[in-house]
Amino acid sequence: MEGSVEGYAAALRYRQERLREGWRAAGRKIGFTNRSIWPRYGVHQPIWGTVFDRTLHVATQDACSVGLEGLAQPRIEPEICFKLKAVPRSADTEALLACLDWMAHSIEIVQCDQPGWKTSLAHSTAANGLHGLLIVGTPVAVPEAQALAGAHLVLRRGATVVDRGSGRNVLGSPLVALGHLVELLRSQADAPPLAAGEIVTTGTLTDAHPVAPGETWHTEIAGISMPGLTVRFT
């Protein structure tokens, strides 16, 4: 946990500054839930950050065009997100499911100002969980917990398959990742508590891949009833 206390304190100051400027907190991002990428980035535990109304994009018919200006070394992360209708009080599976309004496919654009994306726990938490943008697709009903783990995703840049992923890559399931956030926030006395209406995106099903203006990326999902997304970068 070395560095996380100072990092989250810096992130809280950043959040409060944005709120004073008129931004609105729209939800949370959970990062580094895919253990396979921990050694590459130098962070070995999940983290969280704030999603704001000005970093949130809602796709129209599961397609969206977003600008990358101002983002440092942006990378794409295909994820699954949930919208809360009530505040989860524990990581119990049934309790979590009872608190969910809907789920959707999401794509987070993360960023890092460290050379070669070699970051740390302290830096990643202080940098608001490396959050850049969040794109959210069509809301769908939440299936049984087991189905979430079995979701499979294909990530394409244009016609080229870049990566494949699974719900099991996200701490075993996106629902497990949500439960981890509930427990993590409980352990942080100064952390803003979750609230009904928040969107929580649960971490990447694949590795994170660099993106650039002019590219169009697509996702396809199997194993659960959820449409993929098409994102064009400008």
C-alpha positions in Angstrom: 0.0 0.0 0.0 3.1 2.3 0.0 2.3 5.5 -1.8 -1.4 4.9 -2.0 -2.4 7.2 0.9 -0.6 10.2 -0.5 -1.8 9.3 -4.0 -5.5 9.2 -3.1 -5.1 12.4 -1.0 -3.8 14.1 -4.2 -6.7 12.6 -6.2 -9.2 13.9 -3.7 -7.8 17.4 -3.9 -8.0 17.1 -7.7 -11.7 16.0 -7.5 -12.6 18.8 -5.1 -10.9 21.3 -7.4 -12.9 20.1 -10.4 -16.1 20.2 -8.4 -15.4 23.8 -7.4 -15.0 24.6 -11.1 -18.5 23.3 -11.9 -17.7 19.8 -13.0 -20.0 17.0 -11.7 -18.9 13.6 -10.5 -20.6 11.0 -12.7 -19.1 7.8 -11.4 -15.9 5.9 -10.8 -13.4 4.0 -12.8 -11.6 0.9 -11.4 -8.2 0.4 -12.9 -5.6 -2.4 -12.9 -8.2 -5.1 -12.3 -6.5 -7.2 -15.1 -3.7 -8.8 -13.2 -1.9 -9.9 -16.4 -0.8 -6.3 -17.1 0.5 -5.5 -13.6 4.2 -6.2 -14.2 4.2 -4.2 -17.4 3.0 -1.0 -15.7 4.5 -1.3 -12.3 1.2 -1.3 -10.4 0.2 -4.5 -8.5 -3.3 -3.8 -7.2 -6.5 -2.3 -8.4 -7.1 1.4 -8.0 -10.0 3.8 -8.6 -10.6 7.3 -9.9 -13.5 9.7 -10.6 -15.4 9.9 -13.8 -16.8 13.4 -14.4 -19.6 14.7 -16.6 -17.0 16.3 -18.8 -15.0 13.1 -19.3 -18.2 11.0 -19.9 -19.4 10.3 -23.5 -22.6 8.4 -24.2 -22.5 6.7 -27.6 -25.3 7.1 -30.1 -26.4 3.7 -31.5 -23.2 2.3 -30.1 -20.9 4.7 -32.0 -19.0 7.7 -30.9 -16.4 10.2 -32.1 -14.1 11.7 -29.5 -11.1 13.9 -29.5 -7.7 13.0 -28.0 -6.4 16.5 -27.6 -4.8 17.1 -24.2 -4.5 13.4 -23.3 -1.0 12.1 -22.6 -0.1 8.8 -24.4 -3.8 7.7 -24.7 -4.6 4.1 -24.6 -7.9 2.2 -25.2 -9.4 -0.2 -22.6 -12.6 -2.1 -23.4 -14.7 -2.7 -20.3 -18.1 -3.4 -18.7 -19.7 -0.8 -16.6 -22.7 -0.7 -14.2 -25.1 2.0 -13.2 -26.1 1.9 -9.5 -29.7 2.3 -8.4 -28.7 1.9 -4.8 -25.5 2.0 -2.8 -23.8 -1.4 -2.3 -23.1 -2.2 1.3 -21.0 -5.3 0.8 -19.2 -7.3 -1.8 -21.8 -10.1 -1.6 -22.8 -11.1 -5.1 -26.5 -11.0 -4.5 -26.3 -7.7 -2.6 -24.3 -6.2 -5.5 -26.8 -7.4 -8.1 -29.7 -5.9 -6.2 -28.0 -2.5 -6.4 -27.6 -2.5 -10.1 -29.9 -0.5 -12.5 -28.2 -1.7 -15.7 -24.9 -2.5 -17.3 -23.3 -1.5 -20.6 -20.2 -2.0 -22.6 -17.8 0.9 -22.0 -14.5 2.0 -23.4 -12.1 4.0 -21.2 -9.3 6.0 -22.6 -6.6 6.1 -20.1 -3.5 8.4 -20.1 -0.1 8.6 -18.5 2.5 11.3 -18.5 5.3 9.0 -17.5 7.8 7.9 -20.2 7.0 4.5 -21.6 3.9 4.2 -19.4 6.1 3.1 -16.5 4.0 4.4 -13.7 3.6 3.5 -9.9 0.8 3.1 -7.4 1.4 6.6 -6.0 1.4 8.3 -9.4 -1.5 6.3 -10.8 -3.8 7.1 -7.8 -2.7 10.7 -7.7 -3.4 11.0 -11.5 -7.1 10.2 -10.8 -6.6 6.5 -11.7 -5.1 7.6 -15.1 -8.6 8.4 -16.3 -9.0 10.3 -19.5 -12.4 9.6 -21.0 -15.2 7.1 -20.7 -17.5 6.1 -23.5 -20.7 4.2 -22.6 -22.8 2.1 -24.9 -26.4 1.0 -24.8 -27.7 -0.1 -21.4 -28.8 -3.7 -21.1 -30.2 -5.9 -18.3 -27.7 -7.4 -15.9 -27.4 -11.1 -16.3 -26.5 -13.7 -13.8 -23.1 -13.2 -12.2 -21.6 -16.3 -13.9 -22.5 -14.9 -17.3 -20.4 -11.8 -16.7 -17.3 -13.9 -16.1 -17.9 -15.7 -19.4 -18.1 -12.7 -21.6 -15.6 -12.6 -24.5 -14.5 -9.6 -26.4 -12.6 -8.9 -29.6 -10.9 -5.5 -30.1 -10.1 -4.3 -33.6 -8.4 -1.3 -35.0 -10.0 -0.9 -38.4 -10.2 -4.5 -39.7 -7.2 -5.7 -37.7 -7.7 -7.8 -34.6 -5.5 -6.2 -31.9 -6.5 -8.2 -28.8 -9.0 -10.5 -27.3 -10.3 -10.6 -23.7 -12.7 -12.1 -21.2 -14.7 -11.1 -18.2 -12.5 -13.4 -16.2 -9.6 -11.1 -16.7 -11.2 -8.5 -14.5 -10.5 -10.0 -11.0 -12.5 -13.1 -12.2 -15.6 -11.1 -13.1 -16.6 -7.4 -13.5 -19.0 -8.0 -10.6 -16.0 -9.0 -8.4 -14.3 -5.8 -9.4 -17.3 -3.8 -8.3 -17.2 -5.6 -4.9 -13.5 -4.9 -4.6 -14.3 -1.2 -5.0 -17.0 -1.3 -2.4 -14.5 -2.8 0.1 -11.7 -0.5 -0.9 -13.8 2.6 -0.4 -14.8 1.3 3.0 -11.2 1.2 4.0 -10.5 4.8 2.9 -11.9 7.2 5.5 -11.7 10.2 3.3 -13.0 8.6 0.1 -16.3 10.0 -1.2 -18.9 7.2 -0.8 -20.6 5.7 -3.7 -24.0 7.1 -4.5 -27.1 5.9 -6.4 -26.9 7.0 -10.0 -23.2 6.6 -10.4 -21.7 4.7 -13.3 -18.8 2.4 -12.4 -16.6 1.0 -15.1 -14.8 -2.1 -13.9 -11.5 -2.4 -15.8 -10.1 -3.6 -19.0 -10.9 -7.0 -20.4 -7.7 -6.8 -22.6 -4.4 -5.1 -22.4 -4.4 -1.3 -22.9 -3.4 -0.3 -26.5 -2.2 3.1 -27.9 -4.7 5.1 -29.9 -4.2 8.0 -32.3 -6.3 10.6 -34.1 -7.7 9.3 -37.4 -8.1 5.7 -36.1 -11.4 3.8 -35.8 -11.7 1.0 -33.2 -14.4 -1.6 -32.9 -15.4 -4.2 -30.3 -17.5 -7.3 -30.6 -18.8 -9.1 -27.5 -20.0 -12.8 -27.2 -21.3 -14.8 -24.3 -23.6 -12.0 -23.0 -26.3 -10.0 -24.8 -24.4 -6.7 -25.2 -23.6 -4.8 -28.4 -20.1 -3.8 -29.2 -18.9 -0.2 -29.7 -17.3 1.8 -32.6 -15.1 4.7 -31.6 -13.5 7.2 -34.0 -10.7 9.3 -32.7 -10.0 12.8 -33.8 
